[in-house]
Amino acid sequence: MSTFDSSSQWQDPQANDASHQPGTVHNEPETQDREPRVGTIVWGLVIIALAALIVISKLGLVVLNGTYVLIGLMIGAGAALVVGGLLSIRGKQGKRGGN
């Protein structure tokens, strides 16, 4: 008959490692400061514009055609994404020393 110690079965293999002990300070590499993504900014502006147009429409200040509003927002968002992407590429090339 063999004896089996069930307590050793569930022990963490790294439990004896000093870096995993409570109170240990971990020196994590500093994360780079990232600029906000163009897509995030553009879609945030689209949502804000849409919300503002809905509020203006509900107040009765202007009568809006929903189809034209959506077409205008999509054209504006698409243009902003393309221009923002091109500017982002240009900025990255400038940081590398390219033209």
Gaussian input, Z-matrix of N, CA and C with variables (Angstrom, degrees):
# hf/3-21g

backbone

0 1
 N
 C     1     B1
 C     2     B2     1     A1
 N     3     B3     2     A2     1     D1
 C     4     B4     3     A3     2     D2
 C     5     B5     4     A4     3     D3
 N     6     B6     5     A5     4     D4
 C     7     B7     6     A6     5     D5
 C     8     B8     7     A7     6     D6
 N     9     B9     8     A8     7     D7
 C    10    B10     9     A9     8     D8
 C    11    B11    10    A10     9     D9
 N    12    B12    11    A11    10    D10
 C    13    B13    12    A12    11    D11
 C    14    B14    13    A13    12    D12
 N    15    B15    14    A14    13    D13
 C    16    B16    15    A15    14    D14
 C    17    B17    16    A16    15    D15
 N    18    B18    17    A17    16    D16
 C    19    B19    18    A18    17    D17
 C    20    B20    19    A19    18    D18
 N    21    B21    20    A20    19    D19
 C    22    B22    21    A21    20    D20
 C    23    B23    22    A22    21    D21
 N    24    B24    23    A23    22    D22
 C    25    B25    24    A24    23    D23
 C    26    B26    25    A25    24    D24
 N    27    B27    26    A26    25    D25
 C    28    B28    27    A27    26    D26
 C    29    B29    28    A28    27    D27
 N    30    B30    29    A29    28    D28
 C    31    B31    30    A30    29    D29
 C    32    B32    31    A31    30    D30
 N    33    B33    32    A32    31    D31
 C    34    B34    33    A33    32    D32
 C    35    B35    34    A34    33    D33
 N    36    B36    35    A35    34    D34
 C    37    B37    36    A36    35    D35
 C    38    B38    37    A37    36    D36
 N    39    B39    38    A38    37    D37
 C    40    B40    39    A39    38    D38
 C    41    B41    40    A40    39    D39
 N    42    B42    41    A41    40    D40
 C    43    B43    42    A42    41    D41
 C    44    B44    43    A43    42    D42
 N    45    B45    44    A44    43    D43
 C    46    B46    45    A45    44    D44
 C    47    B47    46    A46    45    D45
 N    48    B48    47    A47    46    D46
 C    49    B49    48    A48    47    D47
 C    50    B50    49    A49    48    D48
 N    51    B51    50    A50    49    D49
 C    52    B52    51    A51    50    D50
 C    53    B53    52    A52    51    D51
 N    54    B54    53    A53    52    D52
 C    55    B55    54    A54    53    D53
 C    56    B56    55    A55    54    D54
 N    57    B57    56    A56    55    D55
 C    58    B58    57    A57    56    D56
 C    59    B59    58    A58    57    D57
 N    60    B60    59    A59    58    D58
 C    61    B61    60    A60    59    D59
 C    62    B62    61    A61    60    D60
 N    63    B63    62    A62    61    D61
 C    64    B64    63    A63    62    D62
 C    65    B65    64    A64    63    D63
 N    66    B66    65    A65    64    D64
 C    67    B67    66    A66    65    D65
 C    68    B68    67    A67    66    D66
 N    69    B69    68    A68    67    D67
 C    70    B70    69    A69    68    D68
 C    71    B71    70    A70    69    D69
 N    72    B72    71    A71    70    D70
 C    73    B73    72    A72    71    D71
 C    74    B74    73    A73    72    D72
 N    75    B75    74    A74    73    D73
 C    76    B76    75    A75    74    D74
 C    77    B77    76    A76    75    D75
 N    78    B78    77    A77    76    D76
 C    79    B79    78    A78    77    D77
 C    80    B80    79    A79    78    D78
 N    81    B81    80    A80    79    D79
 C    82    B82    81    A81    80    D80
 C    83    B83    82    A82    81    D81
 N    84    B84    83    A83    82    D82
 C    85    B85    84    A84    83    D83
 C    86    B86    85    A85    84    D84
 N    87    B87    86    A86    85    D85
 C    88    B88    87    A87    86    D86
 C    89    B89    88    A88    87    D87
 N    90    B90    89    A89    88    D88
 C    91    B91    90    A90    89    D89
 C    92    B92    91    A91    90    D90
 N    93    B93    92    A92    91    D91
 C    94    B94    93    A93    92    D92
 C    95    B95    94    A94    93    D93
 N    96    B96    95    A95    94    D94
 C    97    B97    96    A96    95    D95
 C    98    B98    97    A97    96    D96
 N    99    B99    98    A98    97    D97
 C   100   B100    99    A99    98    D98
 C   101   B101   100   A100    99    D99
 N   102   B102   101   A101   100   D100
 C   103   B103   102   A102   101   D101
 C   104   B104   103   A103   102   D102
 N   105   B105   104   A104   103   D103
 C   106   B106   105   A105   104   D104
 C   107   B107   106   A106   105   D105
 N   108   B108   107   A107   106   D106
 C   109   B109   108   A108   107   D107
 C   110   B110   109   A109   108   D108
 N   111   B111   110   A110   109   D109
 C   112   B112   111   A111   110   D110
 C   113   B113   112   A112   111   D111
 N   114   B114   113   A113   112   D112
 C   115   B115   114   A114   113   D113
 C   116   B116   115   A115   114   D114
 N   117   B117   116   A116   115   D115
 C   118   B118   117   A117   116   D116
 C   119   B119   118   A118   117   D117
 N   120   B120   119   A119   118   D118
 C   121   B121   120   A120   119   D119
 C   122   B122   121   A121   120   D120
 N   123   B123   122   A122   121   D121
 C   124   B124   123   A123   122   D122
 C   125   B125   124   A124   123   D123
 N   126   B126   125   A125   124   D124
 C   127   B127   126   A126   125   D125
 C   128   B128   127   A127   126   D126
 N   129   B129   128   A128   127   D127
 C   130   B130   129   A129   128   D128
 C   131   B131   130   A130   129   D129
 N   132   B132   131   A131   130   D130
 C   133   B133   132   A132   131   D131
 C   134   B134   133   A133   132   D132
 N   135   B135   134   A134   133   D133
 C   136   B136   135   A135   134   D134
 C   137   B137   136   A136   135   D135
 N   138   B138   137   A137   136   D136
 C   139   B139   138   A138   137   D137
 C   140   B140   139   A139   138   D138
 N   141   B141   140   A140   139   D139
 C   142   B142   141   A141   140   D140
 C   143   B143   142   A142   141   D141
 N   144   B144   143   A143   142   D142
 C   145   B145   144   A144   143   D143
 C   146   B146   145   A145   144   D144
 N   147   B147   146   A146   145   D145
 C   148   B148   147   A147   146   D146
 C   149   B149   148   A148   147   D147
 N   150   B150   149   A149   148   D148
 C   151   B151   150   A150   149   D149
 C   152   B152   151   A151   150   D150
 N   153   B153   152   A152   151   D151
 C   154   B154   153   A153   152   D152
 C   155   B155   154   A154   153   D153
 N   156   B156   155   A155   154   D154
 C   157   B157   156   A156   155   D155
 C   158   B158   157   A157   156   D156
 N   159   B159   158   A158   157   D157
 C   160   B160   159   A159   158   D158
 C   161   B161   160   A160   159   D159
 N   162   B162   161   A161   160   D160
 C   163   B163   162   A162   161   D161
 C   164   B164   163   A163   162   D162
 N   165   B165   164   A164   163   D163
 C   166   B166   165   A165   164   D164
 C   167   B167   166   A166   165   D165
 N   168   B168   167   A167   166   D166
 C   169   B169   168   A168   167   D167
 C   170   B170   169   A169   168   D168
 N   171   B171   170   A170   169   D169
 C   172   B172   171   A171   170   D170
 C   173   B173   172   A172   171   D171
 N   174   B174   173   A173   172   D172
 C   175   B175   174   A174   173   D173
 C   176   B176   175   A175   174   D174
 N   177   B177   176   A176   175   D175
 C   178   B178   177   A177   176   D176
 C   179   B179   178   A178   177   D177
 N   180   B180   179   A179   178   D178
 C   181   B181   180   A180   179   D179
 C   182   B182   181   A181   180   D180
 N   183   B183   182   A182   181   D181
 C   184   B184   183   A183   182   D182
 C   185   B185   184   A184   183   D183
 N   186   B186   185   A185   184   D184
 C   187   B187   186   A186   185   D185
 C   188   B188   187   A187   186   D186
 N   189   B189   188   A188   187   D187
 C   190   B190   189   A189   188   D188
 C   191   B191   190   A190   189   D189
 N   192   B192   191   A191   190   D190
 C   193   B193   192   A192   191   D191
 C   194   B194   193   A193   192   D192
 N   195   B195   194   A194   193   D193
 C   196   B196   195   A195   194   D194
 C   197   B197   196   A196   195   D195
 N   198   B198   197   A197   196   D196
 C   199   B199   198   A198   197   D197
 C   200   B200   199   A199   198   D198
 N   201   B201   200   A200   199   D199
 C   202   B202   201   A201   200   D200
 C   203   B203   202   A202   201   D201
 N   204   B204   203   A203   202   D202
 C   205   B205   204   A204   203   D203
 C   206   B206   205   A205   204   D204
 N   207   B207   206   A206   205   D205
 C   208   B208   207   A207   206   D206
 C   209   B209   208   A208   207   D207
 N   210   B210   209   A209   208   D208
 C   211   B211   210   A210   209   D209
 C   212   B212   211   A211   210   D210
 N   213   B213   212   A212   211   D211
 C   214   B214   213   A213   212   D212
 C   215   B215   214   A214   213   D213
 N   216   B216   215   A215   214   D214
 C   217   B217   216   A216   215   D215
 C   218   B218   217   A217   216   D216
 N   219   B219   218   A218   217   D217
 C   220   B220   219   A219   218   D218
 C   221   B221   220   A220   219   D219
 N   222   B222   221   A221   220   D220
 C   223   B223   222   A222   221   D221
 C   224   B224   223   A223   222   D222
 N   225   B225   224   A224   223   D223
 C   226   B226   225   A225   224   D224
 C   227   B227   226   A226   225   D225
 N   228   B228   227   A227   226   D226
 C   229   B229   228   A228   227   D227
 C   230   B230   229   A229   228   D228
 N   231   B231   230   A230   229   D229
 C   232   B232   231   A231   230   D230
 C   233   B233   232   A232   231   D231
 N   234   B234   233   A233   232   D232
 C   235   B235   234   A234   233   D233
 C   236   B236   235   A235   234   D234
 N   237   B237   236   A236   235   D235
 C   238   B238   237   A237   236   D236
 C   239   B239   238   A238   237   D237
 N   240   B240   239   A239   238   D238
 C   241   B241   240   A240   239   D239
 C   242   B242   241   A241   240   D240
 N   243   B243   242   A242   241   D241
 C   244   B244   243   A243   242   D242
 C   245   B245   244   A244   243   D243
 N   246   B246   245   A245   244   D244
 C   247   B247   246   A246   245   D245
 C   248   B248   247   A247   246   D246
 N   249   B249   248   A248   247   D247
 C   250   B250   249   A249   248   D248
 C   251   B251   250   A250   249   D249
 N   252   B252   251   A251   250   D250
 C   253   B253   252   A252   251   D251
 C   254   B254   253   A253   252   D252
 N   255   B255   254   A254   253   D253
 C   256   B256   255   A255   254   D254
 C   257   B257   256   A256   255   D255
 N   258   B258   257   A257   256   D256
 C   259   B259   258   A258   257   D257
 C   260   B260   259   A259   258   D258
 N   261   B261   260   A260   259   D259
 C   262   B262   261   A261   260   D260
 C   263   B263   262   A262   261   D261
 N   264   B264   263   A263   262   D262
 C   265   B265   264   A264   263   D263
 C   266   B266   265   A265   264   D264
 N   267   B267   266   A266   265   D265
 C   268   B268   267   A267   266   D266
 C   269   B269   268   A268   267   D267
 N   270   B270   269   A269   268   D268
 C   271   B271   270   A270   269   D269
 C   272   B272   271   A271   270   D270
 N   273   B273   272   A272   271   D271
 C   274   B274   273   A273   272   D272
 C   275   B275   274   A274   273   D273
 N   276   B276   275   A275   274   D274
 C   277   B277   276   A276   275   D275
 C   278   B278   277   A277   276   D276
 N   279   B279   278   A278   277   D277
 C   280   B280   279   A279   278   D278
 C   281   B281   280   A280   279   D279
 N   282   B282   281   A281   280   D280
 C   283   B283   282   A282   281   D281
 C   284   B284   283   A283   282   D282
 N   285   B285   284   A284   283   D283
 C   286   B286   285   A285   284   D284
 C   287   B287   286   A286   285   D285
 N   288   B288   287   A287   286   D286
 C   289   B289   288   A288   287   D287
 C   290   B290   289   A289   288   D288
 N   291   B291   290   A290   289   D289
 C   292   B292   291   A291   290   D290
 C   293   B293   292   A292   291   D291
 N   294   B294   293   A293   292   D292
 C   295   B295   294   A294   293   D293
 C   296   B296   295   A295   294   D294

   B1=1.4251
   B2=1.5215
   B3=1.3633
   B4=1.4612
   B5=1.5231
   B6=1.2851
   B7=1.4617
   B8=1.5249
   B9=1.2852
   B10=1.4638
   B11=1.5150
   B12=1.3063
   B13=1.4652
   B14=1.5210
   B15=1.3133
   B16=1.4679
   B17=1.5211
   B18=1.3216
   B19=1.4593
   B20=1.5252
   B21=1.3312
   B22=1.4607
   B23=1.5265
   B24=1.3164
   B25=1.4573
   B26=1.5191
   B27=1.3019
   B28=1.4565
   B29=1.5188
   B30=1.3021
   B31=1.4498
   B32=1.5173
   B33=1.3035
   B34=1.4553
   B35=1.5267
   B36=1.3500
   B37=1.4603
   B38=1.5219
   B39=1.3268
   B40=1.4575
   B41=1.5252
   B42=1.3218
   B43=1.4631
   B44=1.5166
   B45=1.3123
   B46=1.4579
   B47=1.5214
   B48=1.3005
   B49=1.4550
   B50=1.5307
   B51=1.3270
   B52=1.4700
   B53=1.5224
   B54=1.3311
   B55=1.4595
   B56=1.5186
   B57=1.3127
   B58=1.4594
   B59=1.5217
   B60=1.3048
   B61=1.4515
   B62=1.5220
   B63=1.3218
   B64=1.4664
   B65=1.5255
   B66=1.3096
   B67=1.4587
   B68=1.5119
   B69=1.3273
   B70=1.4530
   B71=1.5255
   B72=1.3107
   B73=1.4615
   B74=1.5157
   B75=1.3320
   B76=1.4568
   B77=1.5195
   B78=1.2957
   B79=1.4529
   B80=1.5182
   B81=1.3206
   B82=1.4595
   B83=1.5209
   B84=1.3214
   B85=1.4686
   B86=1.5280
   B87=1.3225
   B88=1.4555
   B89=1.5199
   B90=1.3151
   B91=1.4567
   B92=1.5146
   B93=1.3077
   B94=1.4529
   B95=1.5204
   B96=1.3115
   B97=1.4562
   B98=1.5115
   B99=1.3148
   B100=1.4614
   B101=1.5045
   B102=1.3185
   B103=1.4498
   B104=1.5227
   B105=1.3340
   B106=1.4654
   B107=1.5286
   B108=1.3028
   B109=1.4514
   B110=1.5150
   B111=1.3378
   B112=1.4583
   B113=1.5214
   B114=1.3261
   B115=1.4599
   B116=1.5163
   B117=1.3160
   B118=1.4613
   B119=1.5211
   B120=1.3179
   B121=1.4593
   B122=1.5179
   B123=1.3446
   B124=1.4666
   B125=1.5201
   B126=1.3232
   B127=1.4657
   B128=1.5226
   B129=1.3090
   B130=1.4585
   B131=1.5219
   B132=1.3394
   B133=1.4635
   B134=1.5244
   B135=1.3274
   B136=1.4675
   B137=1.5230
   B138=1.3092
   B139=1.4661
   B140=1.5281
   B141=1.3297
   B142=1.4639
   B143=1.5270
   B144=1.3473
   B145=1.4662
   B146=1.5199
   B147=1.3243
   B148=1.4594
   B149=1.5304
   B150=1.3193
   B151=1.4649
   B152=1.5296
   B153=1.3289
   B154=1.4703
   B155=1.5244
   B156=1.3349
   B157=1.4605
   B158=1.5234
   B159=1.3221
   B160=1.4662
   B161=1.5263
   B162=1.3339
   B163=1.4669
   B164=1.5269
   B165=1.3447
   B166=1.4705
   B167=1.5245
   B168=1.3212
   B169=1.4548
   B170=1.5283
   B171=1.3289
   B172=1.4678
   B173=1.5235
   B174=1.3264
   B175=1.4550
   B176=1.5241
   B177=1.3144
   B178=1.4568
   B179=1.5186
   B180=1.3227
   B181=1.4559
   B182=1.5306
   B183=1.3293
   B184=1.4620
   B185=1.5184
   B186=1.3061
   B187=1.4593
   B188=1.5279
   B189=1.3266
   B190=1.4619
   B191=1.5237
   B192=1.3177
   B193=1.4504
   B194=1.5263
   B195=1.3203
   B196=1.4621
   B197=1.5140
   B198=1.3297
   B199=1.4666
   B200=1.5184
   B201=1.3159
   B202=1.4591
   B203=1.5291
   B204=1.3120
   B205=1.4597
   B206=1.5260
   B207=1.3352
   B208=1.4657
   B209=1.5260
   B210=1.3266
   B211=1.4661
   B212=1.5321
   B213=1.3179
   B214=1.4694
   B215=1.5163
   B216=1.3384
   B217=1.4616
   B218=1.5262
   B219=1.3170
   B220=1.4653
   B221=1.5316
   B222=1.3251
   B223=1.4691
   B224=1.5286
   B225=1.3170
   B226=1.4650
   B227=1.5214
   B228=1.3358
   B229=1.4671
   B230=1.5182
   B231=1.3350
   B232=1.4631
   B233=1.5143
   B234=1.3178
   B235=1.4661
   B236=1.5325
   B237=1.3279
   B238=1.4654
   B239=1.5232
   B240=1.3366
   B241=1.4615
   B242=1.5232
   B243=1.3287
   B244=1.4663
   B245=1.5269
   B246=1.3192
   B247=1.4621
   B248=1.5328
   B249=1.3175
   B250=1.4682
   B251=1.5128
   B252=1.3271
   B253=1.4592
   B254=1.5171
   B255=1.3415
   B256=1.4654
   B257=1.5283
   B258=1.3221
   B259=1.4637
   B260=1.5297
   B261=1.3139
   B262=1.4629
   B263=1.5274
   B264=1.3170
   B265=1.4653
   B266=1.5217
   B267=1.3125
   B268=1.4631
   B269=1.5291
   B270=1.3195
   B271=1.4622
   B272=1.5157
   B273=1.3334
   B274=1.4632
   B275=1.5182
   B276=1.3495
   B277=1.4556
   B278=1.5244
   B279=1.3223
   B280=1.4597
   B281=1.5214
   B282=1.3308
   B283=1.4637
   B284=1.5167
   B285=1.3433
   B286=1.4608
   B287=1.5250
   B288=1.3200
   B289=1.4563
   B290=1.5126
   B291=1.3353
   B292=1.4565
   B293=1.5090
   B294=1.3239
   B295=1.4717
   B296=1.4856
   A1=108.81
   A2=115.80
   A3=119.11
   A4=108.98
   A5=114.01
   A6=118.63
   A7=108.99
   A8=115.18
   A9=120.62
   A10=108.29
   A11=115.64
   A12=120.65
   A13=108.23
   A14=117.30
   A15=121.18
   A16=112.23
   A17=118.86
   A18=120.07
   A19=111.12
   A20=118.13
   A21=119.64
   A22=111.24
   A23=117.78
   A24=121.42
   A25=111.56
   A26=118.32
   A27=121.84
   A28=113.48
   A29=118.48
   A30=120.09
   A31=110.67
   A32=114.89
   A33=121.28
   A34=108.16
   A35=118.59
   A36=119.71
   A37=112.31
   A38=118.11
   A39=120.73
   A40=111.61
   A41=117.34
   A42=120.58
   A43=111.50
   A44=118.09
   A45=121.22
   A46=111.74
   A47=118.06
   A48=122.69
   A49=108.76
   A50=117.51
   A51=121.93
   A52=112.23
   A53=117.38
   A54=119.13
   A55=112.41
   A56=117.98
   A57=121.18
   A58=112.83
   A59=116.75
   A60=120.56
   A61=109.71
   A62=117.88
   A63=120.51
   A64=110.37
   A65=116.05
   A66=121.17
   A67=113.54
   A68=117.74
   A69=120.59
   A70=109.10
   A71=116.46
   A72=121.20
   A73=108.53
   A74=116.18
   A75=121.56
   A76=108.36
   A77=116.48
   A78=121.07
   A79=108.57
   A80=115.27
   A81=121.10
   A82=109.55
   A83=117.62
   A84=118.40
   A85=109.76
   A86=115.58
   A87=119.81
   A88=109.66
   A89=115.04
   A90=118.91
   A91=108.93
   A92=115.46
   A93=120.02
   A94=109.49
   A95=115.32
   A96=119.34
   A97=108.18
   A98=116.00
   A99=120.34
   A100=109.68
   A101=115.08
   A102=120.10
   A103=108.17
   A104=116.54
   A105=118.20
   A106=110.42
   A107=116.44
   A108=121.18
   A109=110.51
   A110=114.61
   A111=120.67
   A112=110.23
   A113=117.23
   A114=120.94
   A115=112.56
   A116=116.49
   A117=120.45
   A118=110.74
   A119=116.43
   A120=120.35
   A121=110.90
   A122=116.78
   A123=120.57
   A124=110.62
   A125=117.92
   A126=119.34
   A127=111.18
   A128=117.68
   A129=119.75
   A130=111.47
   A131=116.06
   A132=119.95
   A133=111.94
   A134=116.94
   A135=120.31
   A136=110.11
   A137=116.69
   A138=120.77
   A139=110.66
   A140=116.79
   A141=120.02
   A142=110.54
   A143=116.56
   A144=120.18
   A145=111.08
   A146=116.54
   A147=120.54
   A148=111.05
   A149=116.19
   A150=119.94
   A151=110.90
   A152=116.86
   A153=120.18
   A154=110.87
   A155=117.18
   A156=120.25
   A157=111.96
   A158=116.88
   A159=120.12
   A160=110.38
   A161=116.93
   A162=120.31
   A163=110.45
   A164=116.65
   A165=120.26
   A166=110.49
   A167=116.68
   A168=121.06
   A169=111.33
   A170=116.75
   A171=120.45
   A172=112.12
   A173=117.19
   A174=119.83
   A175=111.72
   A176=116.22
   A177=120.57
   A178=113.93
   A179=117.09
   A180=120.11
   A181=111.78
   A182=115.74
   A183=121.53
   A184=107.78
   A185=116.00
   A186=120.49
   A187=107.24
   A188=116.57
   A189=121.12
   A190=111.03
   A191=115.37
   A192=121.68
   A193=106.77
   A194=117.07
   A195=121.90
   A196=114.16
   A197=116.44
   A198=119.82
   A199=110.66
   A200=117.69
   A201=121.01
   A202=111.39
   A203=116.65
   A204=120.26
   A205=109.99
   A206=117.14
   A207=119.92
   A208=111.69
   A209=117.69
   A210=120.48
   A211=109.90
   A212=116.17
   A213=120.01
   A214=112.54
   A215=116.75
   A216=120.13
   A217=111.76
   A218=117.53
   A219=120.31
   A220=111.60
   A221=117.17
   A222=119.63
   A223=109.70
   A224=116.44
   A225=120.11
   A226=112.46
   A227=116.86
   A228=120.49
   A229=110.64
   A230=117.18
   A231=120.53
   A232=111.65
   A233=116.67
   A234=120.31
   A235=110.85
   A236=116.78
   A237=120.17
   A238=111.42
   A239=117.67
   A240=120.49
   A241=111.39
   A242=117.13
   A243=120.09
   A244=110.41
   A245=117.40
   A246=121.01
   A247=110.60
   A248=116.93
   A249=120.22
   A250=112.29
   A251=117.19
   A252=120.63
   A253=112.15
   A254=116.31
   A255=120.10
   A256=111.26
   A257=117.01
   A258=119.87
   A259=111.65
   A260=116.81
   A261=121.08
   A262=110.65
   A263=116.10
   A264=120.14
   A265=109.98
   A266=116.08
   A267=120.38
   A268=110.68
   A269=117.12
   A270=120.92
   A271=112.52
   A272=116.89
   A273=120.55
   A274=111.35
   A275=117.26
   A276=120.14
   A277=110.08
   A278=117.82
   A279=121.39
   A280=111.35
   A281=117.70
   A282=121.28
   A283=111.43
   A284=117.25
   A285=120.64
   A286=112.82
   A287=116.69
   A288=119.57
   A289=113.03
   A290=118.12
   A291=121.28
   A292=110.43
   A293=116.70
   A294=121.06
   A295=111.35
   D1=137.48
   D2=-179.80
   D3=-108.69
   D4=152.46
   D5=177.87
   D6=-102.38
   D7=142.66
   D8=-177.77
   D9=-126.54
   D10=123.92
   D11=178.85
   D12=-94.04
   D13=103.57
   D14=-176.89
   D15=-69.73
   D16=-22.31
   D17=-178.27
   D18=-68.97
   D19=-30.46
   D20=-179.75
   D21=-77.72
   D22=-18.01
   D23=-179.04
   D24=-67.39
   D25=-34.60
   D26=-173.38
   D27=-103.48
   D28=10.83
   D29=179.09
   D30=-75.54
   D31=145.08
   D32=176.94
   D33=-72.49
   D34=127.05
   D35=-179.16
   D36=-64.90
   D37=-20.73
   D38=179.86
   D39=-99.92
   D40=10.66
   D41=-176.44
   D42=-64.78
   D43=-29.34
   D44=-179.63
   D45=-85.05
   D46=-8.86
   D47=179.58
   D48=-70.84
   D49=131.24
   D50=-176.29
   D51=-66.38
   D52=-26.97
   D53=-177.20
   D54=-72.37
   D55=-14.31
   D56=-179.45
   D57=-103.58
   D58=8.17
   D59=-179.93
   D60=-79.76
   D61=147.93
   D62=178.08
   D63=-60.62
   D64=140.80
   D65=178.21
   D66=87.82
   D67=-1.09
   D68=179.70
   D69=-80.62
   D70=134.65
   D71=178.96
   D72=-87.91
   D73=126.70
   D74=178.31
   D75=-100.95
   D76=126.84
   D77=176.76
   D78=-92.29
   D79=89.98
   D80=178.87
   D81=-78.57
   D82=143.26
   D83=175.38
   D84=-64.71
   D85=141.20
   D86=-178.58
   D87=-67.42
   D88=136.33
   D89=178.21
   D90=-80.71
   D91=146.48
   D92=179.42
   D93=-73.34
   D94=144.79
   D95=174.79
   D96=-70.87
   D97=117.86
   D98=-179.14
   D99=-100.64
   D100=140.90
   D101=175.89
   D102=-80.50
   D103=152.54
   D104=177.97
   D105=-64.33
   D106=146.20
   D107=-179.62
   D108=-75.86
   D109=145.73
   D110=-178.32
   D111=-60.78
   D112=-43.46
   D113=-178.41
   D114=-59.64
   D115=-39.72
   D116=179.23
   D117=-63.46
   D118=-43.93
   D119=-179.86
   D120=-66.08
   D121=-45.55
   D122=-177.21
   D123=-63.04
   D124=-47.24
   D125=-178.03
   D126=-69.27
   D127=-30.93
   D128=173.77
   D129=-64.07
   D130=-41.54
   D131=177.34
   D132=-66.69
   D133=-35.91
   D134=177.33
   D135=-62.58
   D136=-44.35
   D137=-179.51
   D138=-65.00
   D139=-42.09
   D140=178.37
   D141=-63.70
   D142=-43.58
   D143=179.47
   D144=-63.01
   D145=-42.38
   D146=179.24
   D147=-63.38
   D148=-43.00
   D149=178.35
   D150=-63.48
   D151=-41.61
   D152=178.90
   D153=-64.12
   D154=-41.17
   D155=178.56
   D156=-65.23
   D157=-37.04
   D158=177.59
   D159=-65.39
   D160=-43.14
   D161=179.24
   D162=-63.01
   D163=-45.42
   D164=179.62
   D165=-61.72
   D166=-41.28
   D167=-179.88
   D168=-65.19
   D169=-41.91
   D170=-179.32
   D171=-69.39
   D172=-27.88
   D173=177.19
   D174=-75.57
   D175=-13.41
   D176=177.86
   D177=82.09
   D178=12.95
   D179=-179.91
   D180=-72.19
   D181=-35.01
   D182=-178.03
   D183=-141.16
   D184=142.49
   D185=173.38
   D186=-96.34
   D187=121.64
   D188=-175.67
   D189=-112.63
   D190=142.10
   D191=172.37
   D192=-91.41
   D193=117.28
   D194=-175.51
   D195=-57.61
   D196=-37.82
   D197=-179.24
   D198=-64.68
   D199=-45.55
   D200=-179.71
   D201=-66.55
   D202=-36.09
   D203=178.54
   D204=-64.10
   D205=-46.56
   D206=179.87
   D207=-65.12
   D208=-40.90
   D209=178.05
   D210=-61.44
   D211=-45.29
   D212=179.32
   D213=-62.62
   D214=-42.38
   D215=178.68
   D216=-65.04
   D217=-40.51
   D218=-179.84
   D219=-68.81
   D220=-39.38
   D221=176.77
   D222=-64.58
   D223=-45.56
   D224=179.27
   D225=-63.45
   D226=-43.18
   D227=179.52
   D228=-65.71
   D229=-43.11
   D230=179.14
   D231=-61.61
   D232=-45.01
   D233=178.91
   D234=-63.60
   D235=-41.89
   D236=179.53
   D237=-64.45
   D238=-39.09
   D239=178.41
   D240=-65.62
   D241=-42.47
   D242=179.62
   D243=-65.24
   D244=-49.04
   D245=-179.49
   D246=-63.28
   D247=-43.51
   D248=178.53
   D249=-62.71
   D250=-40.18
   D251=177.00
   D252=-63.58
   D253=-42.57
   D254=178.36
   D255=-65.02
   D256=-41.47
   D257=177.58
   D258=-66.11
   D259=-35.10
   D260=178.00
   D261=-65.34
   D262=-44.10
   D263=178.17
   D264=-63.46
   D265=-43.43
   D266=179.96
   D267=-62.40
   D268=-40.64
   D269=178.91
   D270=-65.71
   D271=-38.70
   D272=178.84
   D273=-67.83
   D274=-37.30
   D275=178.42
   D276=-68.49
   D277=-34.80
   D278=178.89
   D279=-66.47
   D280=-34.58
   D281=179.02
   D282=-70.79
   D283=-28.17
   D284=179.38
   D285=-84.77
   D286=-8.45
   D287=179.99
   D288=95.61
   D289=8.13
   D290=178.68
   D291=-88.43
   D292=171.18
   D293=178.60
   D294=-95.29

